[in-house]
Amino acid sequence: MIQLRADDRVLLLAIPSQTELVNISRILMNGVVVALGCRDDVQATRESMADFENVMLLDAAPDQISWRAAYFTKIIVPSHLESLLPRIAEELTRVLAPEGQIVRTAAYA
């Protein structure tokens, strides 16, 4: 289980299920969650999550995150993307806040 604070700024390297995304969004009452995915997944998820103001979705890959440096307090890496960590470590470090952490997990919430 991932420990999230209400003010965390979370980056998900893949779009989780709608249930998981809703659960994360509700925890982050003063924070934000940004999930990466392919265009089709982003569009489908945007429609289902339109009522959640703290959820943002990016058509992006984990090695090219179009976000400012040192922003995210937590970066969540699902197990199916862990093998990419050596290749994307520099990009993750770039967007990770100084006090932030990278969390490997089999489930999001």
N, C-alpha and C positions, 0 to 999 in steps of 0.2 A: 504494500500500500504506500502510495506516495503522500508525503506530508506537504500540503499546500497551505499557504497563509492567504488571508483575504486580499492582501495587497501584492501578491506575486504577479510577475509578468512572465508568463509561461509560453515557451515555444514547443510545439509538438512537431516532430519531424515527419509525421504522417497523420492524416485525418482519421480519428477514431470513430467508433460507432456514434450515432446520434445520442444514445443514452449516456455514453461516457463523456461526450462533449458537453451535454447539458449539466451533468454532475460537476464537471470541472468549472464550468461557467458559474454555477450557483455558489461554489466555494469562493471564487474570486470576485467577491462583491465590490472591492475597490481596485481590482487588478484587471488583467487582460489575458486572453489566450489567443495565440496565433498558431494556426495549423497549416502545414504545407501539404500540397497535393497536386495532382495533375488537373488540368483545366476542367475535365468532365466531373471529377469528384468535387472540386471546388464549387462549381456551379450548382450541383445537386445539393451540396451541404449548405450553401448560402440560402437557398430557398427554404430548407427545413429549419435553419437557425436564425431566420430574419428577426425574430423577436428578442434575440439576445444581443444587447448592445456591446458587450465586452468580448465578443467572439469575432475574430478576423481570420480570413482564409486567403492564402496566397498560392497562386499557381507558380510553384517554385520547387527546385530540388534542394536537398540538404547541403549540397556543396556550393550553392549560389543563393544565399539568403539576402534578399533585398530589404535589409533593415539596418538601422544605424548601429554603430559599435557600442558595446558595453550596455546593452539594454535589458536583456532577459535575466531574470533572477533564477529561473529553472528552465533547463532544456531537457525534454523527455524523449528518450530514444527507445522506441519499441524494439522488441527482441529481433524482429525480422530485418532491422536495419543496423544492428550492432556490428556486423562485419564491415560496414562502411566507416566506422569510427576512425581508423588510422588515416583514411583518405580525406575525411571531412573535419578532422580535429582542429585545424587552423581556422576554418570558417566558424566553427562552433565557439572557439575561444574568442574570436573577434566580436561576436554578438553577445557573449556572456558577460553580465555585470561582474565587477570585481568580487563581490560577495556571493555570486551565483554558484549553482552547481548543475552538473550534468547527471541525469538520473537514467539508468538503464532499467527497463521494466518489461514484463510480459503483458501487463495490463495498464491502462491509463489511470483508472480511478477505482 
